[in-house]
Amino acid sequence: MFDKNKYKSTTDLLGKTNRIVEGTVIKGDITSAADFRLDGQLIGNFKSNGKLVIGPASIVMGDIIAENVDIEGRFEGRIKVSGMLSLKSKAVVKGEVMVGKLSVEPGADFSASCIMKSSVQPPVVPPTSTTENAG
């Protein structure tokens, strides 16, 4: 009934971007092996091996673990970034931050405790072939 060859492997997903559009509210955790752009609202945790972009209209309340993160919107919680955390001029960040590298544009509101470590461990998101239903 299901031909496994029709479905792409996790390595085929890398380089692709998931997207949650403005006006969408997610209450729960997101785990992604690929890059992710969030223009909606997330109340929960996010974990990815890739890059997360938090758009200008976004609000994220929870914990983030990712390779790289760009924030243009609002974030409250704890964030662990093994690579680069980039805060754009309209970003608002409150909480605890652990990063490998940090870039803050003038105008960003950065009200967080910050630890910079070159040895921040990258996230490990195991590949999955099934969709989990958080109900």
Backbone bond lengths (Angstrom), bond angles and torsions (degrees), N, CA, C in turn:
res aa  C-N    CA-C-N  psi(-1)  N-CA   C-N-CA  omega(-1)  CA-C   N-CA-C  phi
1 M - - - 1.447 - - 1.521 111.44 -
2 F 1.337 116.47 -47.08 1.458 120.34 178.76 1.517 109.43 -107.91
3 D 1.296 116.42 123.24 1.449 121.10 177.51 1.519 108.77 -91.75
4 K 1.341 117.65 114.07 1.459 121.92 -176.79 1.527 112.11 -61.46
5 N 1.311 117.93 -24.92 1.462 121.03 -179.37 1.529 112.32 -69.96
6 K 1.344 117.51 -17.72 1.456 120.73 179.38 1.525 112.05 -77.02
7 Y 1.336 117.51 -18.85 1.462 121.39 -176.74 1.515 110.06 -98.75
8 K 1.320 115.75 138.18 1.459 120.80 -178.62 1.519 110.90 -80.33
9 S 1.318 115.33 146.19 1.461 119.66 176.95 1.520 109.45 -76.96
10 T 1.330 116.24 168.88 1.460 121.01 -179.84 1.521 110.98 -60.99
11 T 1.326 117.99 -35.99 1.464 119.60 179.93 1.519 111.59 -66.74
12 D 1.334 117.61 -27.75 1.463 120.34 175.91 1.525 111.50 -71.19
13 L 1.339 116.99 -24.52 1.464 121.32 -179.24 1.520 112.48 -77.39
14 L 1.340 117.03 -26.11 1.455 119.11 -178.84 1.518 109.14 -62.36
15 G 1.312 116.93 137.47 1.457 121.22 -175.23 1.519 111.69 94.56
16 K 1.317 117.89 -13.50 1.467 122.93 175.43 1.526 107.48 -94.07
17 T 1.318 117.41 158.46 1.456 120.86 -178.31 1.511 110.60 -123.57
18 N 1.335 115.93 126.81 1.461 122.17 170.73 1.520 106.96 -79.77
19 R 1.326 117.31 153.38 1.460 119.60 -179.21 1.517 111.17 -144.43
20 I 1.335 114.76 131.87 1.460 122.13 172.20 1.529 105.53 -112.80
21 V 1.316 117.17 120.66 1.461 121.83 -172.07 1.521 112.57 -83.06
22 E 1.326 114.95 162.96 1.466 122.97 178.23 1.527 109.64 -58.23
23 G 1.326 115.66 139.61 1.459 121.19 -179.45 1.516 113.02 95.56
24 T 1.334 117.48 -9.81 1.459 121.86 178.51 1.520 109.24 -92.82
25 V 1.336 116.93 133.71 1.455 122.41 177.41 1.522 107.99 -117.45
26 I 1.335 115.97 125.35 1.461 120.99 177.32 1.516 107.69 -114.94
27 K 1.333 115.97 125.60 1.459 122.13 174.39 1.516 106.25 -112.38
28 G 1.317 115.72 103.39 1.462 120.95 -177.06 1.518 109.32 149.90
29 D 1.310 116.35 -174.93 1.458 121.98 -176.38 1.523 111.14 -99.22
30 I 1.331 115.37 147.03 1.459 122.06 176.73 1.517 108.02 -119.80
31 T 1.331 116.12 130.93 1.456 122.36 173.71 1.521 106.79 -125.13
32 S 1.335 116.01 128.41 1.461 119.73 -176.62 1.519 109.96 -142.19
33 A 1.322 116.21 136.34 1.452 120.45 175.31 1.531 110.74 -84.05
34 A 1.322 117.11 -17.66 1.463 121.93 -175.74 1.532 110.64 -107.08
35 D 1.329 116.17 175.65 1.462 122.05 176.80 1.527 109.41 -64.74
36 F 1.350 115.25 158.66 1.463 119.84 -173.11 1.515 109.47 -146.58
37 R 1.330 117.43 135.30 1.461 122.33 173.10 1.517 107.75 -118.93
38 L 1.331 115.52 126.68 1.446 121.84 -178.05 1.519 109.13 -116.70
39 D 1.334 116.00 113.22 1.458 121.27 176.18 1.522 110.84 -109.99
40 G 1.321 117.11 -1.68 1.456 122.54 178.13 1.518 110.46 -100.97
41 Q 1.329 115.06 -147.97 1.456 121.20 -177.77 1.525 109.05 -120.36
42 L 1.338 116.83 135.64 1.461 122.74 176.47 1.515 108.92 -123.64
43 I 1.318 115.76 121.97 1.450 122.07 172.62 1.523 104.56 -113.60
44 G 1.309 115.31 92.93 1.457 121.36 -174.79 1.512 109.32 158.22
45 N 1.305 116.08 -167.54 1.458 121.82 -175.52 1.519 111.21 -103.99
46 F 1.325 114.86 154.13 1.466 121.36 -179.71 1.520 108.59 -130.96
47 K 1.344 116.75 134.48 1.459 121.04 178.53 1.516 108.79 -139.29
48 S 1.350 116.40 131.51 1.461 120.11 -178.11 1.512 111.28 -153.82
49 N 1.319 115.47 150.04 1.466 121.58 171.34 1.525 110.54 -82.31
50 G 1.306 117.98 -10.84 1.455 122.31 -174.65 1.514 112.99 -106.93
51 K 1.322 114.46 -149.06 1.458 122.45 -177.31 1.529 109.33 -104.12
52 L 1.333 115.56 140.39 1.453 122.22 174.55 1.516 108.54 -113.70
53 V 1.330 116.60 129.90 1.462 122.12 173.30 1.519 107.05 -114.14
54 I 1.340 115.64 121.82 1.453 122.05 176.79 1.522 106.28 -101.34
55 G 1.327 116.94 109.65 1.463 123.06 -173.84 1.521 113.09 -68.31
56 P 1.336 116.48 170.15 1.462 121.88 -174.09 1.525 114.84 -63.72
57 A 1.316 119.14 -25.67 1.462 121.52 -179.91 1.529 111.92 -96.40
58 S 1.320 117.82 2.03 1.462 122.63 -173.74 1.513 113.72 -81.69
59 I 1.333 114.04 151.07 1.452 122.56 171.05 1.528 106.37 -132.00
60 V 1.335 115.98 125.27 1.460 121.21 177.19 1.518 107.80 -122.87
61 M 1.332 115.48 124.97 1.462 121.30 176.94 1.521 107.35 -124.97
62 G 1.338 116.03 105.85 1.455 121.05 -177.44 1.511 109.92 158.28
63 D 1.308 116.20 -160.48 1.461 122.10 179.87 1.517 110.00 -105.69
64 I 1.339 115.24 145.03 1.465 121.20 177.94 1.525 108.13 -126.21
65 I 1.329 115.52 133.74 1.458 122.46 169.65 1.517 105.80 -129.10
66 A 1.351 116.47 119.87 1.460 119.82 -178.45 1.525 110.47 -157.00
67 E 1.312 115.38 168.51 1.462 121.96 177.92 1.527 110.44 -71.79
68 N 1.336 117.14 -52.79 1.458 123.71 179.06 1.521 108.65 -138.28
69 V 1.342 116.58 146.76 1.467 120.50 -179.97 1.523 109.26 -140.50
70 D 1.335 116.28 132.87 1.461 123.73 170.34 1.520 107.02 -112.26
71 I 1.328 116.99 127.99 1.461 120.29 179.62 1.520 109.44 -118.70
72 E 1.345 115.10 122.82 1.460 122.00 173.69 1.519 110.15 -112.41
73 G 1.334 117.00 -20.91 1.457 122.56 -176.77 1.513 112.00 -102.81
74 R 1.335 115.43 -140.13 1.470 122.24 -174.53 1.529 109.76 -112.49
75 F 1.339 115.59 134.63 1.461 121.37 176.93 1.520 109.61 -134.74
76 E 1.347 116.20 132.46 1.462 122.02 174.55 1.517 108.27 -132.71
77 G 1.336 115.98 122.51 1.457 120.15 178.91 1.514 111.29 147.74
78 R 1.328 114.85 -151.33 1.463 121.30 177.73 1.518 108.48 -110.87
79 I 1.325 115.00 139.88 1.458 119.58 -179.72 1.519 109.23 -134.28
80 K 1.343 115.09 134.54 1.459 121.72 178.61 1.526 107.12 -127.07
81 V 1.337 115.85 113.72 1.451 121.89 -175.93 1.527 108.23 -122.82
82 S 1.324 116.43 119.69 1.463 119.33 -177.91 1.525 111.99 -76.02
83 G 1.313 117.98 -25.78 1.456 122.27 179.62 1.516 111.53 -104.85
84 M 1.345 116.25 -114.27 1.463 123.24 -174.39 1.522 111.78 -108.66
85 L 1.348 115.22 129.57 1.461 122.19 168.49 1.508 106.50 -103.94
86 S 1.326 116.36 120.07 1.454 121.93 -177.64 1.526 109.25 -116.68
87 L 1.333 115.83 118.38 1.466 121.25 179.08 1.519 108.70 -103.16
88 K 1.326 116.07 119.33 1.462 121.69 179.15 1.528 109.67 -79.60
89 S 1.314 117.28 170.82 1.468 122.03 -171.89 1.524 114.12 -61.21
90 K 1.326 119.16 -27.35 1.468 122.34 -179.05 1.534 112.69 -95.76
91 A 1.323 118.26 1.82 1.465 122.17 -176.29 1.523 111.94 -68.33
92 V 1.338 114.95 144.85 1.460 122.67 173.13 1.528 106.36 -128.00
93 V 1.334 116.39 116.43 1.460 121.32 -177.25 1.515 109.12 -125.40
94 K 1.343 115.80 125.48 1.461 121.98 178.01 1.511 108.54 -133.05
95 G 1.332 116.36 132.58 1.459 119.19 177.55 1.507 112.62 137.72
96 E 1.333 115.64 -138.96 1.455 122.99 -179.17 1.517 109.25 -120.19
97 V 1.346 115.66 134.96 1.461 120.91 -176.44 1.519 109.45 -128.78
98 M 1.342 116.41 131.44 1.453 122.33 171.64 1.525 106.76 -127.24
99 V 1.333 116.59 119.21 1.459 120.47 -173.11 1.523 111.86 -136.51
100 G 1.322 114.40 160.54 1.457 120.70 169.88 1.523 109.21 -83.78
101 K 1.337 116.64 -46.50 1.465 123.40 178.77 1.522 108.55 -138.40
102 L 1.334 115.62 149.43 1.462 120.85 -177.26 1.517 110.02 -133.67
103 S 1.341 116.15 132.73 1.455 122.95 175.48 1.519 107.96 -127.09
104 V 1.333 117.38 123.71 1.461 121.47 -178.58 1.527 108.97 -125.03
105 E 1.323 116.88 117.80 1.464 120.71 177.24 1.531 109.06 -78.04
106 P 1.339 117.35 150.42 1.467 120.36 175.60 1.523 110.45 -57.83
107 G 1.329 115.90 136.38 1.456 121.61 -179.78 1.513 113.28 103.07
108 A 1.331 118.08 -18.80 1.466 120.79 179.42 1.522 109.98 -69.02
109 D 1.324 116.89 143.92 1.466 123.09 176.79 1.523 107.16 -99.11
110 F 1.329 116.75 103.89 1.466 122.42 -177.31 1.513 108.40 -114.39
111 S 1.336 116.48 92.35 1.463 123.07 -178.73 1.523 108.20 -112.54
112 A 1.324 115.72 71.65 1.456 120.32 -174.56 1.514 110.69 -145.53
113 S 1.326 115.50 154.05 1.459 118.83 168.71 1.522 106.00 -78.06
114 C 1.318 116.55 140.83 1.459 119.76 -173.25 1.524 110.78 -133.81
115 I 1.321 115.64 130.95 1.457 122.19 173.37 1.518 106.35 -120.49
116 M 1.337 115.93 125.71 1.458 120.33 176.99 1.516 108.47 -107.41
117 K 1.325 115.60 123.96 1.457 121.49 179.68 1.511 108.29 -136.82
118 S 1.305 116.46 133.18 1.462 119.11 176.87 1.516 110.82 -76.49
119 S 1.335 116.76 -12.29 1.457 119.92 -177.17 1.524 112.82 -107.32
120 V 1.345 117.92 26.57 1.459 120.09 175.66 1.525 107.63 -63.05
121 Q 1.315 116.29 127.10 1.459 120.82 -177.08 1.526 110.60 -70.72
122 P 1.343 117.09 134.33 1.462 118.85 176.63 1.520 110.16 -67.64
123 P 1.325 116.71 152.77 1.461 119.40 178.65 1.519 110.68 -68.54
124 V 1.298 116.19 152.61 1.459 120.52 175.65 1.520 107.20 -122.86
125 V 1.320 114.79 106.78 1.464 120.58 176.98 1.516 106.54 -107.28
126 P 1.325 117.34 111.16 1.461 118.93 -178.72 1.518 110.89 -66.83
127 P 1.326 116.67 141.62 1.460 118.84 176.97 1.509 110.11 -66.16
128 T 1.323 115.78 140.60 1.451 120.71 177.61 1.514 108.70 -126.69
129 S 1.288 115.18 148.67 1.464 119.38 178.78 1.522 111.70 -108.44
130 T 1.358 115.29 -1.20 1.457 118.51 179.46 1.511 109.50 -122.77
131 T 1.297 116.98 159.17 1.452 122.44 177.20 1.515 107.64 -97.71
132 E 1.347 114.62 128.57 1.461 118.96 179.10 1.519 108.89 -88.94
133 N 1.290 116.85 141.24 1.445 122.46 179.47 1.510 108.19 -106.61
134 A 1.344 116.78 109.30 1.464 121.17 178.70 1.519 107.78 -90.25
135 G 1.274 117.92 92.51 1.437 120.34 -172.22 1.435 111.75 -114.38
